[in-house]
Amino acid sequence: MFGDQHLIVVDLGFGDAGKGATVDWLCSAAAGLDVAAVVRFNGGAQAAHNVVADGRHHTFRQFGSGTLSGVPTLLSRYMLVEPLALAAEARELAAFGVADPLSLLYVDERALLTTPIHGAVNRCREDTRGTSRHGSCGIGIGETASYALDHDAPRIADCRRPEVLRRKLIALEQHYAPLLAGGRHRYDAIDDLVDAYIAFAEAVAILPGDQLAAFARTGRLVFEGAQGVLLDEWRGLHPHTTWSTVEPRYARRMLARIDAPGYVLGVTRTYMTRHGAGPFPTEDAALSIPERHNGTGEYQGTFRLGHLDPLLLRYAIEACDGIDGLAVNHLDAVGDIRTATGYLTADGCVDRLEPGVWQDLDHQRSLTDLLEAATPALSDLPADVPGYLETELGAPVVLTGHGPDRADRRIRIAAEA
């Protein structure tokens, strides 16, 4: 199905489309793909990739979603790594029966370090926005990325250099002191953080560079994206975006350095979802679809449901510079779902969205404004949802999901398409 290509898994929506379940299946014995490692290439500890397999459920945040199958995780230089959350996730995985989870973890020393200081600042900043919150998990991902633009930010390599790390943490704390004044959001003392990060460095394999070629020599790589392309820092709908390049540019770049082919697998549900604030043209509060693993978060906001939106999905595919195949999840939940054929706007009917150019935030904001005011034109969803999406999106559906469990994945044979 994928030949000898490495796989890049990206969410074509606002997140929560089933990347974790897809990666878990790709790494399982059922897929037969001989996966050497799951490579995380964007985002950080705000990810929430739910996997249900063999009676177990785990929400993967920084570990790759192939961990239950014993597949190692490589956190690349593009990850924002939160060691305290990683240690907690390792304990959860150990309770599920994963032997020594940290032994399956490899971390690029160049990756930025997300600390409780970043998290406290993130929550303070969202508090000041009141009812105009951008939407956030409150973990500090945006603060980690933005601080590093103009400062000597803490990185994973510093976990092996206590004095350098302490100096950087003190500078970080001092920089944000005015915003943190009042102490509503508390965090560990710097000396305690340094001790914890030293212990982390002793427990995991920290690599001088990504060492991708070494992993690729032993099997296939699966690149696991986080969030969704519609939240991408450059192509997403500003200001409701993440400080992360979600589309597969960085995964492609890593593969190009080792001269290896990549297959981009776009993931979508049969309907649209979104956490928190931001435009959502097909949202329908009347939809009632059970959601076992997503709810309302204090900073993330409510979990919203909407009808299928091929216009937004095509926009995401263009933002990815194309995809090679589709994984369609939640085919067991089509029920009352309809599909958008266009938007009614003040300027007339719109049936295509222009991604614009990199870093053109004015274009992205105007697109956000358009979508905030758009009314979708809806029609009945055809019975053959995979076939319909192939026609609408111009890519073959190669994998389908008919429920939350690993056993609910199905290969879509080309002859059936």
Disulfide bonds with the S-S distance in Angstrom:
none
